[in-house]
């Protein structure tokens, strides 16, 4: 299934509830929540209180992306906010397997994110434990960046590895994703697309439906 996961980092926080509702009504399947600590990435975004508050706005899947150092410290706390998926960065975890098991123990789905220059081999021994892999298609920390082309090769290679190993795991992409490049991203092997400014800048309903139109092309084949 092809899924759009709008990143609320690009939303207008004075209208957050209604903008989330607008994306959901137009077809978004997940809500992407980028948590930044100012250490792993330069920016600081939001934390548990914001997620708890907006959990009341929708029952859609909360796709929580932790761009923070040593995320194992906070897994239980984020699970309690209503997270359905927690994705941690391989680069931020001293003991990646332990953090994955913490997420699983909290009763939610586990994802691992890889920065553009991090090789897929970082997942060799944990891939079977995952529900999702997030391939960053920009260097994390700032919105509005352009997709790095070689990251689509990485997506393709990961999908091939999964097929060889008989794994049915979601591949998410985040960074520079737009309706205009969504087709090539899906063709590379991704099935969960994160859109930030491409969703929340301008007409949110029209922007969301533009992604849905691309998805429909594949699902109707």
DONU-929141 format. One record per residue (C-alpha): chain; x, y, z; residue in one letter. Coordinates in Angstrom, 3 decimals, padded with zeros to 6 digits. Example, Ala and Ser with C-alpha at 12.3 -4.5 7.8 and 13.67 -1.06 7.14 Angstrom:
2
+----+----------+----------+----------+----+
| ch |        X |        Y |        Z | aa |
+----+----------+----------+----------+----+
|  A |  012.300 | -004.500 |  007.800 |  A |
|  A |  013.670 | -001.060 |  007.140 |  S |
+----+----------+----------+----------+----+
end
This chain:
221
+----+----------+----------+----------+----+
| ch |        X |        Y |        Z | aa |
+----+----------+----------+----------+----+
|  A |  000.000 |  000.000 |  000.000 |  X |
|  A |  001.203 |  003.492 | -000.867 |  X |
|  A |  000.924 |  005.946 |  002.004 |  X |
|  A |  001.457 |  009.691 |  002.366 |  X |
|  A |  002.785 |  010.774 |  005.758 |  X |
|  A |  002.601 |  014.591 |  005.957 |  X |
|  A |  005.252 |  016.121 |  008.218 |  X |
|  A |  003.626 |  018.620 |  010.560 |  X |
|  A |  006.956 |  020.403 |  010.921 |  X |
|  A |  005.936 |  022.370 |  007.822 |  X |
|  A |  002.419 |  023.124 |  009.093 |  X |
|  A |  001.095 |  026.333 |  010.605 |  X |
|  A |  001.106 |  025.541 |  014.328 |  X |
|  A | -001.600 |  028.130 |  014.993 |  X |
|  A | -003.916 |  025.954 |  012.844 |  X |
|  A | -002.344 |  022.569 |  013.480 |  X |
|  A | -005.464 |  020.578 |  014.303 |  X |
|  A | -007.415 |  021.788 |  011.298 |  X |
|  A | -004.461 |  021.357 |  008.932 |  X |
|  A | -003.957 |  017.774 |  010.110 |  X |
|  A | -007.662 |  017.141 |  009.550 |  X |
|  A | -007.409 |  018.635 |  006.059 |  X |
|  A | -004.593 |  016.291 |  005.012 |  X |
|  A | -006.423 |  013.283 |  006.462 |  X |
|  A | -009.666 |  014.175 |  004.681 |  X |
|  A | -007.735 |  014.449 |  001.405 |  X |
|  A | -006.223 |  010.983 |  001.771 |  X |
|  A | -003.132 |  011.065 |  004.020 |  X |
|  A | -002.659 |  007.756 |  005.836 |  X |
|  A | -000.075 |  008.674 |  008.475 |  X |
|  A |  000.947 |  011.807 |  010.336 |  X |
|  A |  004.720 |  012.294 |  010.452 |  X |
|  A |  006.128 |  013.812 |  013.639 |  X |
|  A |  009.738 |  015.008 |  013.444 |  X |
|  A |  011.264 |  015.312 |  016.902 |  X |
|  A |  014.597 |  017.201 |  016.884 |  X |
|  A |  016.826 |  017.804 |  019.901 |  X |
|  A |  019.350 |  020.372 |  018.634 |  X |
|  A |  022.126 |  017.811 |  019.116 |  X |
|  A |  021.698 |  015.028 |  016.563 |  X |
|  A |  020.456 |  017.695 |  014.162 |  X |
|  A |  020.929 |  021.478 |  014.494 |  X |
|  A |  017.244 |  022.311 |  014.941 |  X |
|  A |  014.930 |  021.903 |  017.929 |  X |
|  A |  011.302 |  021.074 |  017.129 |  X |
|  A |  008.796 |  019.696 |  019.650 |  X |
|  A |  008.359 |  016.835 |  022.082 |  X |
|  A |  005.880 |  014.758 |  024.016 |  X |
|  A |  003.394 |  017.510 |  025.060 |  X |
|  A |  002.698 |  018.537 |  021.463 |  X |
|  A |  002.217 |  014.937 |  020.328 |  X |
|  A | -000.124 |  014.208 |  023.245 |  X |
|  A | -002.188 |  017.273 |  022.354 |  X |
|  A | -002.617 |  016.513 |  018.660 |  X |
|  A | -003.344 |  012.839 |  019.375 |  X |
|  A | -006.844 |  014.113 |  020.163 |  X |
|  A | -007.211 |  015.477 |  016.613 |  X |
|  A | -007.054 |  012.217 |  014.665 |  X |
|  A | -006.897 |  008.460 |  014.991 |  X |
|  A | -004.507 |  008.155 |  012.025 |  X |
|  A | -001.182 |  006.427 |  012.479 |  X |
|  A |  001.317 |  008.612 |  014.343 |  X |
|  A |  004.657 |  008.095 |  012.628 |  X |
|  A |  007.195 |  009.467 |  015.129 |  X |
|  A |  010.681 |  010.142 |  013.759 |  X |
|  A |  013.189 |  010.689 |  016.556 |  X |
|  A |  016.113 |  012.778 |  015.333 |  X |
|  A |  017.658 |  012.784 |  018.794 |  X |
|  A |  020.776 |  011.494 |  020.499 |  X |
|  A |  020.433 |  008.301 |  022.542 |  X |
|  A |  016.712 |  007.849 |  021.773 |  X |
|  A |  016.447 |  004.792 |  024.016 |  X |
|  A |  016.036 |  007.162 |  026.960 |  X |
|  A |  012.637 |  008.281 |  025.703 |  X |
|  A |  010.996 |  005.310 |  023.979 |  X |
|  A |  008.496 |  004.598 |  026.741 |  X |
|  A |  007.565 |  008.285 |  027.052 |  X |
|  A |  006.908 |  008.676 |  023.326 |  X |
|  A |  004.935 |  005.429 |  023.257 |  X |
|  A |  002.650 |  006.847 |  025.943 |  X |
|  A |  001.915 |  009.932 |  023.819 |  X |
|  A |  000.081 |  007.743 |  021.306 |  X |
|  A |  002.869 |  006.910 |  018.852 |  X |
|  A |  002.063 |  003.992 |  016.546 |  X |
|  A |  005.508 |  003.801 |  014.923 |  X |
|  A |  008.773 |  005.034 |  016.412 |  X |
|  A |  011.730 |  005.429 |  014.074 |  X |
|  A |  015.221 |  005.971 |  015.469 |  X |
|  A |  018.443 |  006.755 |  013.650 |  X |
|  A |  021.048 |  004.018 |  013.436 |  X |
|  A |  023.685 |  006.748 |  013.775 |  X |
|  A |  022.209 |  007.919 |  017.112 |  X |
|  A |  022.079 |  004.526 |  018.842 |  X |
|  A |  025.061 |  002.981 |  020.592 |  X |
|  A |  023.055 | -000.231 |  021.008 |  X |
|  A |  020.640 | -000.283 |  018.069 |  X |
|  A |  019.263 | -003.757 |  018.699 |  X |
|  A |  018.448 | -002.850 |  022.314 |  X |
|  A |  016.508 |  000.257 |  021.231 |  X |
|  A |  014.539 | -001.742 |  018.647 |  X |
|  A |  013.597 | -004.222 |  021.367 |  X |
|  A |  012.516 | -001.339 |  023.625 |  X |
|  A |  010.157 | -000.118 |  020.917 |  X |
|  A |  008.747 | -003.604 |  020.400 |  X |
|  A |  008.308 | -004.055 |  024.147 |  X |
|  A |  006.231 | -000.865 |  024.189 |  X |
|  A |  003.790 | -002.605 |  021.832 |  X |
|  A |  004.376 | -000.437 |  018.788 |  X |
|  A |  006.073 | -000.731 |  015.405 |  X |
|  A |  009.805 | -000.157 |  015.081 |  X |
|  A |  011.597 |  001.745 |  012.343 |  X |
|  A |  015.234 |  002.608 |  011.724 |  X |
|  A |  016.360 |  005.637 |  009.734 |  X |
|  A |  019.570 |  005.955 |  007.747 |  X |
|  A |  021.156 |  009.253 |  006.768 |  X |
|  A |  022.181 |  009.603 |  003.106 |  X |
|  A |  025.809 |  008.553 |  003.601 |  X |
|  A |  025.043 |  005.667 |  005.992 |  X |
|  A |  025.322 |  002.332 |  004.153 |  X |
|  A |  022.546 | -000.245 |  004.110 |  X |
|  A |  024.944 | -002.665 |  005.802 |  X |
|  A |  024.100 | -000.876 |  009.076 |  X |
|  A |  020.839 | -002.870 |  008.954 |  X |
|  A |  022.327 | -006.296 |  008.205 |  X |
|  A |  021.672 | -007.827 |  011.611 |  X |
|  A |  018.462 | -006.022 |  012.571 |  X |
|  A |  016.453 | -005.870 |  009.347 |  X |
|  A |  014.351 | -008.915 |  010.278 |  X |
|  A |  013.219 | -007.132 |  013.462 |  X |
|  A |  011.913 | -004.006 |  011.724 |  X |
|  A |  008.511 | -002.869 |  010.523 |  X |
|  A |  009.887 |  000.062 |  008.529 |  X |
|  A |  013.141 |  001.490 |  007.219 |  X |
|  A |  013.370 |  005.233 |  006.639 |  X |
|  A |  015.812 |  006.254 |  003.941 |  X |
|  A |  016.649 |  009.926 |  004.380 |  X |
|  A |  016.804 |  011.520 |  000.962 |  X |
|  A |  018.328 |  014.717 |  002.377 |  X |
|  A |  020.652 |  015.343 |  005.285 |  X |
|  A |  018.253 |  015.762 |  008.223 |  X |
|  A |  017.591 |  018.921 |  010.166 |  X |
|  A |  016.218 |  021.439 |  007.687 |  X |
|  A |  013.101 |  021.538 |  005.523 |  X |
|  A |  012.935 |  022.573 |  001.882 |  X |
|  A |  016.048 |  020.695 |  000.720 |  X |
|  A |  016.344 |  018.975 | -002.660 |  X |
|  A |  016.266 |  015.198 | -002.873 |  X |
|  A |  019.752 |  013.661 | -003.191 |  X |
|  A |  019.563 |  011.469 | -006.328 |  X |
|  A |  021.812 |  008.626 | -005.149 |  X |
|  A |  019.400 |  007.987 | -002.272 |  X |
|  A |  016.922 |  006.507 | -004.751 |  X |
|  A |  019.546 |  003.918 | -005.710 |  X |
|  A |  019.736 |  003.104 | -002.021 |  X |
|  A |  015.958 |  002.641 | -001.888 |  X |
|  A |  016.116 |  000.318 | -004.884 |  X |
|  A |  018.954 | -001.701 | -003.383 |  X |
|  A |  017.096 | -002.037 | -000.076 |  X |
|  A |  013.959 | -003.273 | -001.819 |  X |
|  A |  016.037 | -005.885 | -003.639 |  X |
|  A |  017.607 | -007.033 | -000.349 |  X |
|  A |  014.158 | -007.379 |  001.192 |  X |
|  A |  012.926 | -009.440 | -001.733 |  X |
|  A |  015.949 | -011.736 | -001.506 |  X |
|  A |  015.317 | -012.229 |  002.206 |  X |
|  A |  011.557 | -012.616 |  001.828 |  X |
|  A |  010.792 | -009.607 |  004.018 |  X |
|  A |  007.656 | -007.477 |  003.795 |  X |
|  A |  008.822 | -004.218 |  005.379 |  X |
|  A |  007.768 | -000.676 |  004.603 |  X |
|  A |  010.324 |  001.627 |  003.026 |  X |
|  A |  009.778 |  005.257 |  003.899 |  X |
|  A |  011.522 |  008.217 |  002.270 |  X |
|  A |  011.866 |  011.683 |  003.736 |  X |
|  A |  013.437 |  014.783 |  002.232 |  X |
|  A |  012.673 |  016.741 | -000.898 |  X |
|  A |  009.640 |  014.594 | -001.670 |  X |
|  A |  007.032 |  016.243 | -003.911 |  X |
|  A |  004.125 |  015.108 | -006.034 |  X |
|  A |  006.324 |  015.863 | -009.057 |  X |
|  A |  008.972 |  013.300 | -008.056 |  X |
|  A |  006.717 |  010.859 | -006.176 |  X |
|  A |  006.470 |  008.539 | -009.193 |  X |
|  A |  010.222 |  007.927 | -009.408 |  X |
|  A |  010.414 |  007.491 | -005.634 |  X |
|  A |  007.720 |  004.802 | -005.711 |  X |
|  A |  009.318 |  003.153 | -008.744 |  X |
|  A |  012.566 |  002.934 | -006.774 |  X |
|  A |  010.751 |  000.836 | -004.163 |  X |
|  A |  009.424 |  003.196 | -001.486 |  X |
|  A |  005.825 |  002.884 | -000.312 |  X |
|  A |  005.597 |  005.486 |  002.494 |  X |
|  A |  006.361 |  009.044 |  001.412 |  X |
|  A |  006.895 |  011.942 |  003.799 |  X |
|  A |  005.897 |  015.343 |  002.481 |  X |
|  A |  006.478 |  018.559 |  004.403 |  X |
|  A |  006.364 |  021.839 |  002.534 |  X |
|  A |  005.040 |  019.928 | -000.501 |  X |
|  A |  001.866 |  019.295 |  001.509 |  X |
|  A |  001.503 |  022.283 |  003.813 |  X |
|  A |  002.578 |  025.151 |  001.528 |  X |
|  A | -000.412 |  026.608 | -000.284 |  X |
|  A | -003.551 |  024.550 | -000.869 |  X |
|  A | -003.217 |  021.596 |  001.507 |  X |
|  A | -006.121 |  019.632 |  000.059 |  X |
|  A | -004.912 |  020.047 | -003.533 |  X |
|  A | -001.324 |  019.210 | -002.553 |  X |
|  A | -002.397 |  016.045 | -000.746 |  X |
|  A | -004.639 |  014.961 | -003.603 |  X |
|  A | -001.752 |  015.446 | -006.035 |  X |
|  A |  000.106 |  012.700 | -004.164 |  X |
|  A | -003.035 |  010.550 | -004.102 |  X |
|  A | -003.325 |  010.883 | -007.882 |  X |
|  A |  000.223 |  009.578 | -008.309 |  X |
|  A | -000.507 |  006.689 | -005.946 |  X |
|  A | -003.671 |  005.831 | -007.868 |  X |
|  A | -001.665 |  005.365 | -011.066 |  X |
|  A |  000.284 |  002.546 | -009.419 |  X |
|  A | -002.593 |  000.989 | -007.512 |  X |
|  A | -004.774 |  000.818 | -010.619 |  X |
|  A | -002.156 | -000.950 | -012.731 |  X |
+----+----------+----------+----------+----+
end
